[in-house]
Amino acid sequence: MAILSIVVVPTKEMANGRNRIRISVAHRSQTRYISTQFVLDSSKQLKNGKVVKHENADRINHALRKIIYEYEEILSEASGLSSLSCTEVVHLLLNKREKKEKTFNDVMQEYLSTMQTEDRHKSYKLYKIAGGKLMKYMKGNFALSIVSPALIEKYSHSLEEEKLSSTSIRIYLSLIKVLLNYAIKMNYVNYSVHPFTFFKMPIAHIREIDLSVEEIRLIRDVNLTKSVHVYTRDVFLLTYYLGGMNLRDLMAYNFQNQTEMRYIRHKTRQNKKDKTFITFTIQPEATEIINRYIQSDGKLSFGPYHTYEKVYSMVFRYLNTVACLAGITRKVSYYSARKSFAQHGYELGIPIERIEYCIGHSMKTNRPIFNYIRIMREHADKAFRMILDELR
C-alpha cells in the first residue's frame, strides 16, 4: 500500500520564499506529490508532518489529518493497487476525493449561479464580497469540513479588528451562514456541531432614517427647478404612497388600466412558500404621479430614467439634495419612505399586522392570532387612507 506523509518540497519553493504544503505519495519506489491549499512562510514551520509556529496551526493540522484520513480510506477500498504506478495512485486519490468533498468556493460559485438567473444583482454582489472576505482571511480556498465554531468566532474578531460596524459584520456572517446551510442542504458537508451553533450575531443598529409627517410634507411641497430633482422627489413620494414599495417592484409593475396594486415583493418572493399577494387600492395621491410618468407599456419612466438601474442611481445621487432643498438637514435614503410609512401608521394606532400587510412585510403566520383573523384588502385601504390623510 502507498505511504502518505505531509511535507514541503525545498526544490518547489515559491518565488516569494514561501512553501506550499504537499502530500507525499510513495509507491513502488517512486514518490509523487499532491498540492494542498496551505502555504507556509518558511519550511521551518513544518516539523515531523505538523505545522508549528503558525497563527492557524491547529486549523491547518486538523485539515491535513482529515485529508490523510480520507486518502487512506480511499486506498483501503481500492483494489489492484499493486498494479498501479505511483502517478496512477495519485490520480486515483484526486479523482475519488474530488467527488467526495466540496470546497467553500465550489459552493459559493454554485449558489451565485442561481442568483444570476433570478435577477438578484445586489444580493449577488453582497454574497461575492462576503465570501471573498472569508477566503482572504483563510488565505485561499478551503474545504468546507474545516469550518468550525472556533473558526467563525476568530473570523468575527478579525472583522471587528477591521473596525467594521456591527451591522456590516452581521451581514457578512449571515451570508456565510446561508452558504453553509446551503451546503448542508445539498449534502455537500455534514457537521456534528454547526459552525454557528454557539455564535451570537452582532446586534444590527436600527437606522433612524424615518421622517416625520411634517418632513414628508416639506419634500412634497418644496419648489424644485431642476427636472432631475422633480423626478427624484416623485419617485420617493410614490414609494411612500404605495406603502414603501421596493424600487425594483415599482419599476417592474404594469400600471396600465390598474386601480389596485397586486404583487409579491421581489425581495422576499424566493422565501415565500404560499406566494401570497399584497393587494390594496391605489390611492389618488399615487395615481396622480403614476399618470404623469406612465408609458404605453404600462411601465413608469422618469424622463430619461426608465430602468431600475438608472432610477436607483438617480435617487441615490439626488435624494439628499432634494431633502436639503426642502429644509431637511439629516440623512434621507430611499428606504426612508418605507420606514416613514410604517412609523406613521404605528403612531396612528393602526394594528401592526395591518401595517405589515401594507408594506409587504413577511407576517409571522404562526402567531396564534392568525388562527382567528386574516388581513384583507379593505383593511389595507383603510390604513392607507388614515396615513395619507395626515399629509393634508
N, C-alpha and C positions, 0 to 999 in steps of 0.2 A: 504494500500500500504506500502511496505517496506520503512524504513527510512535509508538513507545513510548518512554517515559522514566520515570525514578524521581524522584518529587517528594514534597514536603509542601505542603499547601494551607493558607496562613495563615488563610483565611476559615473553615476547618473545624477550627480549633484546639479542643482538648478543654477542658472546664470547669476542669481542674486545670493548664492551661497546657501540656500535653504535645501532641505532634503525631504522628499516625499516618502511616506511610509509605504512599504510594499509587503505583500505576502509571498514568501519564497516557497516554491513548489519543487521538491526534489524527488525525481522518479527515474529509475533505470539509468543511474549515473549521470543524469542531466539535471540542470536547475533552470527554471523559468520564474518570472516574477509577474504578480498581479498588482497593479497600482490601486491604492485607496485614495479617498478624498482628503486624507490628513497630511499636512505638511508641517515639518518641524523647522525651527530656526537654526538648529545645529544637530549634527548626527549624535552629539553627546547627550541629547535629550531622549535617546532610546538606549536602554540598558537591560540586557537579558530579555529582550522582547517586550519590555514595558516602557511606557512613556514616563519620564521623570522631569521635574523642574519645568513644568509647563502649566499655564493657568487652567487649561482644560484637561489635565492629565487623566483624571478619574473618568470623565466622559469618554475620552478617546480610547482609553484602555477597555472600558466596558464595551464600546462598539467593536473594537478589534477582537475581543474574546468572542463576541457574538458571531462575527464573520468567520472566525476559525471554526467555531462550533458548527455553523451551517455548512461550511466546506467539508468538514469531517463527516457530517451526516450524509452529504451527497455521495462522498466516496464510499461510505459503508453500504449504501444502497445500490451502487453501480456494480455491474458485472463485466468481466473481461478486462479489468484494469491492466493486468499483466501484458496484454497485447497492445496497449496504447502507448504512444510516445509521450514524453513529458509535455510537449506542446499540445497534444490532443487532450491530455488530462486538464490542462489549463482551460481549453475551450469548453470542455465538459462542465467544469466548475462555473465558469462565467455564464454559460447559457442556462444552466439549471437555476443558478441564484437570481439571474435577471428575471426569470419567470416567477420567482417566489417573493421578491421584495421590491417595493416601490420606494423611490426617494421623495423627499419633500417637493423638489422641483417638478417631478413627474406629476404629482397630484395637483400642484398649483397650476401647471400648464393645462392639465385636463379640465380643471374647474374653470379656468379662464376661458377656455374654448367654448364652454356652454354660454358664457356671458356675451360673447361676440355675436352669437346667433340670436340672443334675446334682447339686443339693443340696450345693454346696460353699461354704457361707456364710462360713466363716472364711477360706478362700482368696480368696473374692470381696472381702472387706474388705481383705485384705493387698494384693491387686493394685490396688485402688482407691486405697489410701493411697500405694503406691509410684508409681503413675502420676501421682497428684495432686502429689506432691513434685517430680517431674521437670518437670511443666508449670509449677509455681510457679517453679522455677529458670529455666525458659525464658521466663517472663513471659507465659504463654499457650500455646495450642495451636500446633503447628508441623508442618511437612512431614517425613515420615519420611526423606526423601532427605538432609536436612541433618545427620542423626546421624552422627558420625564418631568414630574412636578418640580424637582430641583432645578432643572434647566429653565423652565418657564419662570421660576422665581428669580433666577440670576439674570435672565434676559430682561425682565421687568425692571430690575435695579439698573441695568445698563441704559435703558431708555430714560430712567429718572436722571441718571448722570448726564444725559444729553440736554437736560433742562427742558424736556418736553412737558407740555401741560398734561394734567391728569386726564383731560378729555382725549387728547391725542393718543396717550398711552392706552387708554381704554379701547379706542377704535382699533389701533394696531393689534392688540392682543385679542380682541373679539373676532377680528378677521382670521387670525391664526387659528383660533379655536374652531371657527366654521370649517376651515380647510382640514383640520384634524378630524373633526366629526364626519366630514365627507369621506375621508379615507377609511374611517371605521365603518361607515355605512356601506361602502363599496367592498369591504372585507380586504382592504389592502394592508391593514395592520390591526393587531389586537393588543390592547393594553390591559394588564392586570389591574393597574391603577391609572385612571385617565389623567393626563398631564395637567389638567386644570382643576382636578378634584379639590385640592386644598387652597387653590389660589383665589384671593379676593380681588375682584376687579376694582381699579381706582374709581372713585365716585366722579361722574361727569358733572361739571359745573353747568347749571341751567343758565342758558343765555338770556339775559334780561333785555330783550330787544322788542318786546311788545310795546305798542304805542297807546296812548290814551285816546279816548273818543275825540277830544279836542285836537290832538295832533293829527288824527286821521282827517278831521275837517280841514285843518290847515293845508295838508297835502292836496285835498280835493279842491280847495278854493284858491290856491295860490295862482297868481297870474304868471304864466310862463310864455316866453317869447320864442324859444328855440323848439323846433319840431321834435327833436330827439328827446327833449325833456318832457314834452307833452306825451309822447309815446310811452316813455318810461313810467310817468305818473299814471297813465291809463291802464297799463299792464298791472301795476301794483294795486290800483283800486278795483279792477275787475277780479283780481285774485281774491281780494277781501270780500267783494260782493258775492263770490261763488264759494264762500266758506274756506278760504285758504287753499284753493285748488293748486296742485302741483303744476309747475310751468310746462313740463313735458305733456301732461294730460291736457292742459289748456290749449297748447299748440296743435295737438293731435285731434282735438274734438271737432266733430262736424256740427256746426250750429245752424245749418240750413233748415229753415222752417221748424225750428225747435222752440218750444215754450218751457221745456223742462230739461234738467241735466239727468243723465243716466249713465253711470260709468263705474269702472273699478279702478282704483288708484294703481298707476303703473308701478309705483314703489313697492306695493305690497301684494300685487296680484300673484306673484310666484309663491307666496306663502299661504294664500287663502284656498282652502280646500273646497269651500262651498260656492265660491265665486259670487258672493252677494254684491249686488249693485247698490251704489249710492244714488238715491233718487230724490230730487226736490225741484220745485218750480223756480225758473229763472226770474228773479225779481226785476222790476222796472229799471233800477239803477244799473244793473248789469246789462240789460237789454239795450239801453242807450249806448253804452260803449261798444257792445258787440256789433250793433248796426253800423257803427262808424268804421269798423275795420273788417267786416266780413267780406269774403271774396266769393266768386261764383261757385267754387267747390265747397263752400261752407266753412272753410278754414279761415283763421284770422291772419292778417298781415298788417304790421305796424310800419307803414311806409315801406322803406327798403328792407326792413327787418321782418322776414317771413318764415324763417326756420327756427327751430328750437335753439340751435347753437347761437344764431345771430341775436335772437331776443335775449337769451341768457347773458350774452356778452354785453348787450346794451344796458340791461338792468344792473348788471354788476358794475359797470363803469359810471352810470349816471344817477343811480337812485339816491346816493348820499348827497349829490349836488342838488337834486330836486328837494330833498328834505331840508337842506341848508337854506335854499331859496324860500322855503315855507316857514323858516324861522326855527327849525328843529336842529339843535346842536349835537345831539348824541347820535351814535351809530344806528343806521337803519339798514336792514337787508330785505331781500325778497321774502324771506321766511317770517319777517315781522308781520306781514299781512295775515298769515295763518295763526301766529301766536296771538295777535291782537284780537282777531275774530273770536277765538276760543276764550280769551280772558274777558272780553266784553260780555260774552254770553254768560260766563260764570258770575260776573258782577251783577247781572240782571236776575240772577237766581234761576236760570234755566238749568234743568237737571243735566248732570254731567253726561248721562247716557245719550241724551239728545244732541249735545254738543259733539260728542264722539261721532255720532252718525253723520252730522252735518259736514264735519271736516274729513270724513272718511277714515277716521282713526280705527284701528283694529279693536273692536269691542270684545272684552273677555266674556264670551258666552257661557262660561262655566260658573258665572256668578249666579247664586240662587234666584235672584230677582228675575232672570231671563226665563225661568220656568213659568212665569206668570204674565210677562208683558213682552211686547215687541214694538220697536220703533218703526213708525211708518212715515210716508211722505208728508201727510198733513201735520204731523208733529214737527218735522223739519221745517216746513213752510212757516209755521207759527214762530219758531225760533229765529228764522231768518228775518222775519218782519220785526220782531222785538229788537234785534240787534241793529238792523239798518235804520229803524225809526229813530234810534238815539242820535243819528247823524243829522237829523233835520233841525 
